Structure formats: C-alpha cells, structure tokens
C-alpha cells in the first residue's frame, strides 16, 4: 500500500510539473510573440518614415541585426534595397502577400514558417508616398526551438522536481500509512485513525471480541473436560475404595463361617456384621444412584407447592431413632412456608443435612432446624453443636467422598456423599448454599430457595 501511494503521489507531482511547464511556456510564448509583433509594426512605420524622408541615405548608413531584415520594394515589385542580400539578384516581390496588401491598403503583414530551419519569420510592410513599400522582417523562434534553446535549464529544473517529488512522495506516503500501521490488532477500537476506515476497525474489534469469546469458551470447555476427567478418576477411585472395604469385611466373615471356624453361639454376631456391611453397601449404592440421577437430571422434574416446615417435620420424625442412639436432641423452629420444589429431592436435602448434624454432633448435643424467609425467599437452616469444620476444609465439604475427619467418619459410618447430594439438590432448584462453622463449636448450613 505504501509503495502504491508513493508511486501515485510521485506520478501526480511529475505530471503537475509537466503540465505547469507546458502552460507557462505556452503563456510566455504567446506573450513574447505578441510583444514582438507589436514592436515589429512600430519599427516598420519608423523605418518607412525614415526612408520616405531620407531615402537611400538612411538605408546606406543603417546597421541591422542578424534577426532583422529591411527591404525596399518599388511599386512595380522590383527590389531597390535589401539589408541581407544583393538586390540585383532578387526576384520580383509584387506577389508577396504582405507587399500586395500594403500596396492596396497602406499596411500589410504576413508570417511564413520554415520547416527546415524550424523558424517563423514575421513580415510587416508599409507603403510610402511614392507608392513604394518598405518591408521589415524578423525571425521568431517556434515554441519547439524555444524548448531546445532552454533544454539545459529545463532538464535541471526537471531533475530538481524529480528529487523533490521523491522526497515529498516518500514523506506523504509514510504520513498517510502511519495511522493505519498504528492500529493495534488487539484493541483496534482504541486507535485514532481515519474516519473512512473506522467501520473496518470496528468490524475487526467485533471479530476480535467474538474470537476471544470463542477462545475463552473453548478454554473453558477444555478445562471443564480436564476437571471432569480428573473428577471421574477420583470418583472411580473413591467408589472402588468405599465398595472394597465393606465387601472385604463381608467376604472375610462369610469365609470364616463357611470354614466352620466360628462357634455356633458367635454366628449371630458375625451375621450381624455381614448385615451391617451389606446395609452400608446398599446405602452407598443408593447415594451414588441419587447423585447420578441429579447429575443427569433423570429425576422427574415435577415441581409442586410444598410446605417446607412439614417436610422438615417428616424428616425429623424419621431420624428420631438415630438421634436417640447418639443422645442428640433435634428441634424444629419457624413457621409454615411454601416452596416450589420436587418432593423427593427436597426430602433428600433436609434428610442429609439433619443426618450429618446428628452424626457429627457431640453426646448430649442439639440440632436446630429453622424454617424462615430471607429477602422474601423460602430458607432453611440446620445448625448443630458438634465437632465443627476447620476453615481450610469449608470449600471442600461438598465434594464427593470428602471427609474432614476420616477416623471419626469411620466410627460413625456414612458414605461421604451426603453433602454432595445436598449441593446437587440445591443446584437443581437454583438455590444458594451458605455454610458457617467453628471448630469444636458446631456447624450451620443454610439453603435459600
């Protein structure tokens, strides 16, 4: 682009110079020719008056320049005098146009062009008293001859014009291209440039934004796929571990009974252990299925207007035996508030929150379930006076199989999926989760629907 602009500016400059030279030369030539013709007429009248008064005495003493010629022609056309040639050798001039016109009107003029010499000669003739004619002529250069005579200065001026044109064209091309070269491809809309290319700059900016959005989306998709792959690996490892532990216990107890090593009075105790581990397996599988259903949105999304208070009341009644075994008191506060929810998922959310609050509580502790409104929205809080959660673990307690205190979790059982079910259930209802906990003081989890 820069080269094209440079060539264009340079060509325009040269053509402008040539056009100006031609116009100036033409104007000068016209002006010069007009002035020469007027001077020649004046000279013709002056010489004619002098010849008329002094005759040959004037002509004999006259000194004439090389480009001028004076001729005295008699009324019969014979040449009486010529400043440049011998009049005896000259032919009759009565047929010359300027002579004929002068004899007829008193003054005549004509110009004749010599292609051989590339010269134009002007003739002015004036009739005097004795009807003879005095003619004066002057050689005029043509414009072509004038150009040839001025060739050296013209070439010098041309050279200077070419040099100046090259410099100016280079500077102008750089100045024109600079605002375009200064456009920042990353942020073109912030660049000051020509209004004529502003639509193009805006288009580039829009394409950049669209491209960045696509890149960000692709990066997000890659990150999500990477996280999902890592999660699946971790989840598979955790499931394998959680399944292996009860299965190993069941297999060991069953093998002992099979080999007849157990006394008959101990069989009920070993069978009870096998039953407990089987129940643990069943609970684990059920929780995994629930999470899978929530992930894939396979639970029938039939939302209905449910009484959150009554749902909590039903769940607490279900967990009465577990609370009594751990000497934990569960109380329900609040009022009847309705929420649009899927009954099965809502019950799972409340159940897992209350179940965790009972399991991780202290002996003689308390679990408080509160139903209320927060900023006009239905809300539920489950608080306990249990062991609490360290601050550094608060962000991870909703991960699958994550346990803050693994030794305590092993003592109380559980699958490690309770809070994950709560998290997915809340997300299913577009609800927000808030958790507050102090180590050895207790934990409070709030769901705002």
Secondary structure in CASP SS format (residue, H / E / C, confidence):
PFRMAT SS
TARGET T0000
AUTHOR 0000-0000-0000
METHOD secondary structure of the structure
MODEL  1
X C 1.00
X H 1.00
X H 1.00
X H 1.00
X H 1.00
X H 1.00
X H 1.00
X H 1.00
X H 1.00
X H 1.00
X H 1.00
X H 1.00
X H 1.00
X H 1.00
X H 1.00
X H 1.00
X H 1.00
X H 1.00
X H 1.00
X H 1.00
X H 1.00
X H 1.00
X H 1.00
X H 1.00
X H 1.00
X H 1.00
X H 1.00
X H 1.00
X H 1.00
X H 1.00
X H 1.00
X H 1.00
X H 1.00
X H 1.00
X H 1.00
X H 1.00
X H 1.00
X H 1.00
X H 1.00
X H 1.00
X H 1.00
X H 1.00
X H 1.00
X H 1.00
X H 1.00
X H 1.00
X H 1.00
X H 1.00
X H 1.00
X H 1.00
X H 1.00
X H 1.00
X H 1.00
X H 1.00
X C 1.00
X H 1.00
X H 1.00
X H 1.00
X H 1.00
X H 1.00
X C 1.00
X C 1.00
X C 1.00
X C 1.00
X C 1.00
X C 1.00
X C 1.00
X E 1.00
X E 1.00
X E 1.00
X E 1.00
X E 1.00
X E 1.00
X C 1.00
X C 1.00
X C 1.00
X C 1.00
X C 1.00
X E 1.00
X E 1.00
X E 1.00
X E 1.00
X C 1.00
X C 1.00
X C 1.00
X C 1.00
X H 1.00
X H 1.00
X H 1.00
X C 1.00
X C 1.00
X C 1.00
X C 1.00
X C 1.00
X C 1.00
X C 1.00
X H 1.00
X H 1.00
X H 1.00
X H 1.00
X H 1.00
X H 1.00
X H 1.00
X H 1.00
X H 1.00
X C 1.00
X E 1.00
X E 1.00
X E 1.00
X E 1.00
X E 1.00
X E 1.00
X E 1.00
X E 1.00
X C 1.00
X C 1.00
X C 1.00
X C 1.00
X E 1.00
X E 1.00
X E 1.00
X E 1.00
X E 1.00
X E 1.00
X E 1.00
X E 1.00
X E 1.00
X C 1.00
X C 1.00
X C 1.00
X C 1.00
X C 1.00
X E 1.00
X E 1.00
X E 1.00
X E 1.00
X E 1.00
X E 1.00
X E 1.00
X E 1.00
X E 1.00
X C 1.00
X H 1.00
X H 1.00
X H 1.00
X H 1.00
X H 1.00
X H 1.00
X H 1.00
X C 1.00
X H 1.00
X H 1.00
X H 1.00
X H 1.00
X H 1.00
X H 1.00
X H 1.00
X H 1.00
X H 1.00
X H 1.00
X H 1.00
X H 1.00
X H 1.00
X H 1.00
X H 1.00
X H 1.00
X H 1.00
X H 1.00
X H 1.00
X H 1.00
X H 1.00
X H 1.00
X H 1.00
X H 1.00
X H 1.00
X H 1.00
X H 1.00
X H 1.00
X H 1.00
X H 1.00
X H 1.00
X C 1.00
X C 1.00
X C 1.00
X C 1.00
X C 1.00
X C 1.00
X H 1.00
X H 1.00
X H 1.00
X C 1.00
X C 1.00
X C 1.00
X C 1.00
X H 1.00
X H 1.00
X H 1.00
X H 1.00
X H 1.00
X H 1.00
X H 1.00
X H 1.00
X H 1.00
X H 1.00
X H 1.00
X H 1.00
X H 1.00
X H 1.00
X H 1.00
X H 1.00
X H 1.00
X H 1.00
X H 1.00
X H 1.00
X H 1.00
X H 1.00
X H 1.00
X H 1.00
X H 1.00
X H 1.00
X H 1.00
X H 1.00
X H 1.00
X H 1.00
X H 1.00
X H 1.00
X H 1.00
X H 1.00
X H 1.00
X H 1.00
X H 1.00
X H 1.00
X H 1.00
X H 1.00
X H 1.00
X H 1.00
X H 1.00
X H 1.00
X H 1.00
X H 1.00
X H 1.00
X H 1.00
X H 1.00
X H 1.00
X H 1.00
X H 1.00
X H 1.00
X H 1.00
X H 1.00
X H 1.00
X H 1.00
X H 1.00
X H 1.00
X H 1.00
X H 1.00
X H 1.00
X H 1.00
X H 1.00
X C 1.00
X C 1.00
X C 1.00
X C 1.00
X C 1.00
X H 1.00
X H 1.00
X H 1.00
X H 1.00
X H 1.00
X H 1.00
X H 1.00
X H 1.00
X H 1.00
X H 1.00
X H 1.00
X H 1.00
X H 1.00
X H 1.00
X H 1.00
X H 1.00
X H 1.00
X H 1.00
X H 1.00
X H 1.00
X H 1.00
X H 1.00
X H 1.00
X H 1.00
X H 1.00
X H 1.00
X H 1.00
X H 1.00
X H 1.00
X H 1.00
X H 1.00
X H 1.00
X C 1.00
X C 1.00
X C 1.00
X C 1.00
X C 1.00
X C 1.00
X C 1.00
X C 1.00
X E 1.00
X E 1.00
X E 1.00
X E 1.00
X H 1.00
X H 1.00
X H 1.00
X H 1.00
X H 1.00
X H 1.00
X H 1.00
X H 1.00
X H 1.00
X H 1.00
X H 1.00
X C 1.00
X H 1.00
X H 1.00
X H 1.00
X H 1.00
X H 1.00
X H 1.00
X C 1.00
X C 1.00
X C 1.00
X E 1.00
X E 1.00
X E 1.00
X E 1.00
X E 1.00
X E 1.00
X C 1.00
X C 1.00
X C 1.00
X E 1.00
X E 1.00
X E 1.00
X E 1.00
X C 1.00
X H 1.00
X H 1.00
X H 1.00
X H 1.00
X H 1.00
X H 1.00
X H 1.00
X H 1.00
X H 1.00
X H 1.00
X H 1.00
X H 1.00
X H 1.00
X H 1.00
X H 1.00
X H 1.00
X H 1.00
X C 1.00
X C 1.00
X C 1.00
X C 1.00
X C 1.00
X C 1.00
X E 1.00
X E 1.00
X E 1.00
X E 1.00
X E 1.00
X E 1.00
X E 1.00
X E 1.00
X E 1.00
X C 1.00
X C 1.00
X E 1.00
X E 1.00
X E 1.00
X E 1.00
X E 1.00
X E 1.00
X E 1.00
X E 1.00
X C 1.00
X C 1.00
X C 1.00
X C 1.00
X C 1.00
X C 1.00
X H 1.00
X H 1.00
X H 1.00
X C 1.00
X C 1.00
X C 1.00
X C 1.00
X C 1.00
X C 1.00
X C 1.00
X C 1.00
X C 1.00
X C 1.00
X C 1.00
X C 1.00
X H 1.00
X H 1.00
X H 1.00
X H 1.00
X H 1.00
X H 1.00
X H 1.00
X C 1.00
X C 1.00
X C 1.00
X C 1.00
X C 1.00
X H 1.00
X H 1.00
X H 1.00
X H 1.00
X H 1.00
X H 1.00
X H 1.00
X H 1.00
X H 1.00
X H 1.00
X H 1.00
X C 1.00
X C 1.00
X C 1.00
X E 1.00
X E 1.00
X E 1.00
X E 1.00
X E 1.00
X E 1.00
X E 1.00
X C 1.00
X C 1.00
X C 1.00
X E 1.00
X E 1.00
X E 1.00
X E 1.00
X E 1.00
X E 1.00
X E 1.00
X C 1.00
END
